[in-house]
Amino acid sequence: MRRVLLSALVLMAVVPARAQRAVEVPLTRVLRAVVTDEGRVDYRRLAAEHRDDLDAALRAIDRQDPAALRTDAQKTAFYVNAYNAHVMGRVLEHGATNLERQDLFQEFFRSPLPVAGHRMTLDQLEHGVLRRQAQVDGAPVLPALRALRPSAFDVRIHAALNCAAVSCPPLLDRAYTAETLDADLAARWRAFLGSSRAARLDGNGRLTLSSLFDWFAEDFEASGEALGDVILAGMPRQRAVTYRRSLAGRSAADLRADDRVSFAYDWTVNRSR
């Protein structure tokens, strides 16, 4: 009896891992082949040489049993991978060059896709599942989608999700896994905050921040810290010294009210060529 019970427990642990590898293995082949050192994507190569791998990952994303995702790390890794893979698929589907066009934006982010046996939009996946919002695009999040959520929101996923825009935090060159999720999110967060995508100062002391800090200020300040302090805490030490005068102790409201601070986002698609 003890041996049977042990075998059952081992099987329960192995099945989710195998299921996620069906996503992670082909997606990693895609990402290693098409993500450049600058974080852009070679969509031509993706279409010509790795569309089969992307399609295999997307099929596995559709077939994933959500009940097999038992931990927050498994859920977060899976749904971040699902988002990033579907975004690449959407770029190939639409041949998009700029996502700011309202008609394309609607189709790209707000038309349903298959994820873990459900139909959901990219907005619902990001905001309803991963960010645990009560409403998405003016509609309540359905109970079936609420049931998919991790038990807590990790603000660092803002540096892991890639919406295909130049200003997005760049893609990791491999799929996220539950085993390395915490280290990978920490590394992506540090890399983003260490880059000009997150913040830049001009010669006149004017500060430009990523619009992510404006749109999702409530996420970044949920811990009770001011937005400026959250940004500084994640920056490399020397970079933080440079930005301390502009950011220390300043809330999102403070930064929005300062005419020497602006928020910007480039929706040009992150094509490498």
N, C-alpha and C positions, 0 to 999 in steps of 0.2 A: 504493500500500500504506500509506504514511504517513497519507494522508487517511482511509482506511478505519479504521485503528487509532485515529486521533484521534476519529472519529465514534463508534466503539464505546465509547471511554472517556467521552465526553460523555454518551452514552446511559446508561451504567452509573451515572453521577452523578445524572442527571435522574430516572430511574425511582424510586429511593427517595424523592426529594423530592416527586414527584407522589403517590406512595402515601401519604406522611404528610400531605400537604395534604388528601387525602380525609377524613382524621380531623380535622385542625386547623381547616379552614374552617368546617364546620358546628358543631363544638364551640365555637369562638370565638363564633359567633353566639349559641349558647345562653348561654355564660358572660357575655357582655357584656349580655345581656338580663335575666338572672335573679339575678346575684350583686350584693348590695347593698353600699353603702359600708362597712357593718359586717362584711362577709364572710358574711352569711347568704344563704339561697337562697329565692327566690320560687317555690316548687314549684307553686303554683296557675297562675302565668303559664307556667311550664315545661310543664305538662300541657295548658293551653289553647292556647298560641300557638307553642311551640317543640318539641313532642314529635317532629315530623317531623325536625327538625334533629338532635335527640339520637339518634333511631333511625338516621339516615343515618351519624352518627359511629360508632355501635355496629356497624352493618353493615361499615363500613370497618375497624374494629378487628378484627372477626372475619376479614375477608378479607386482612388484611395478611400479606404473605409475610415471615416472620421473617428469611430469608436476605438480604432487601433492607435490613435494618437493620444496617449495616456498622460503625458507630462506636458507642462508648459513649454519646455524646450523643444519637444517633438512638434507641438502645435505651431509654435512660432517659426521654427525652421521650415516646416512644411509650407505654411501660408506665405512666408516671405518668398520662398522659392516659387510658389505658384504665381504670385504677383509678378515677379521679375520675368518668369518664363512667358506668361501670357502677354506682358508688355512687348517683349521681343516679337512674339507672334503677331500682335496687332500692328507693329511697325511694318512687318513683311506684308501683311494683309492690305494695309492702306497705302503703302509707299509714302508715308508721311514725311514731310520735311520740316514742318513747324506745327506744334500742337495747340497754338494759341487761337487758331481759327475756331469759332464757336461751334460750327457744324461738325467739324472733325473732333473737337474736344468731347462733345456729347456722345458721338459714336464710339470714340476710343475708350472713354472712362465709364460710360453709363449704359452700355449695352451688355446683356448677360453673357457669361462664359461658364463652362463646366468646371467645377472645383469640388472634389470629394463627394460626388453624387448629387450636388446641388447646382442650381443656376444662380450666379451672382455677378454683379458688375465689379470692375476694378475698384470703384469707389466703395462699394459694400464690403469688399474684401479688406481694403485698407482701413476704412473708418468704422465699419460695423463690427468686423471680426477682430482685427488686430488692435485698433484703438478703442474698442469697446464703447463706441458712441451709441446713444439711444436712437438717434435719427441720422439718416444719410440722404442727402439730396431732398430734404423736406418730407421724407417718409419714414415711419418707424421701422426699426430693424426687426425682422420677423423672428419669432422664437426659434425656428430651425437654424437660423444663422447665429443667433445668440448662443445656442448650444455648442457651437464650434469654438468659441473663444478660449484663449488662455485665461487663467484665473486672474492675471494681473497684466497691466500694460507696461511694456519696457520702452521708455522714450528713445532708446538708442536705435530702435528700428527705423527711425527717420533717416538714419545714415546707411541703412541697408536696403530700403526700398528704392527702386530706380524706375522713374516714370518715363524714361527715354529722352528727357530734356537735357540740354547741355548743363544747366545749373543743378541738376540732380546730383546728389552724392554718387560717385561712380560705382559701377558694379564690382563686386568681388569676382575674382577669376575662377571661382569654383562655387558649387552649391553649398548652402548652409546645411550643417548637420546638428542634431541635438547634442552630440558629444562635444563639439567645439563651439557651440553657439555663443556662450558667454564671452570667451576670448575673442571670437570673431567680431561680435558687436562692439566690444571695447576697442578693438583695433580700428574698426570702421569709423567709430565715433571720434577717436583721436585724429584719424587721417582727415576726416571732413573738417573738423575744427582747426586743423593745421593748414587748411587750404584757403585760397582766395574765393572758392565757392561759398564759404561760410561767412567770411568777413574780409574787408580790405579797407585800408586807409589811403587817401590820396595825399599829395604833397601839401595840401592846405588844411589837413586834419579832418576832412569830411569822411565820415564812416558809412560804408555800404555793407549791409547785412543781407544774408539770404532771406528771401521772403518766407522760407520755412519757419523762421523765428517769429514772423508776424502772423502767419496763418495758424500756427500751432503753439502760440505763446502759452495757452492754458496747459498744454502738455509739459512744456519745459519748466513752467513755474508751479507745477502740481506739488512739488516737494516743499514748497514754501520759500524757496530761494528766488531771488530776483533773476530775471532772464540774463542780465549782463554777467552775474556771478556764475550762472550755469555755463555760459559760453567760456568764460575765463578758466573755469575749473577743468574743462576738457581740452584746452589748448596746450601745446607744448610750452614749457616754462618760459623760454625766451620770447616767444610770440605773445604770451600772456602779459609779459612786462610791457611790451609795446602797446597793447590794447587796454591796459588797466585804467588809464585815465578816462578813456571813452566809455568803459563798460562797468566798472566796479560799482556795485550797489544800485544799479539802475534797472528798474522794472521795464517790462514791455511797454507799459503806458508812458514811462519817462522817455524811452527811446523813440516811440512814435511821435511824441510831442516836440522833440528836438529837431529844429530845421537843419541841423548839421548831420543828421542821421537819415539815411534812406534805406528802403528795402527793394531788392531787385531780383528778377528771375528771368532767365533766357529760355524760352520754350522751343528754341531750335532743336531738332532731333539730333541726338548725340552720335551722328554717323562719323566714322573715322575717315571716310573719303567718299 
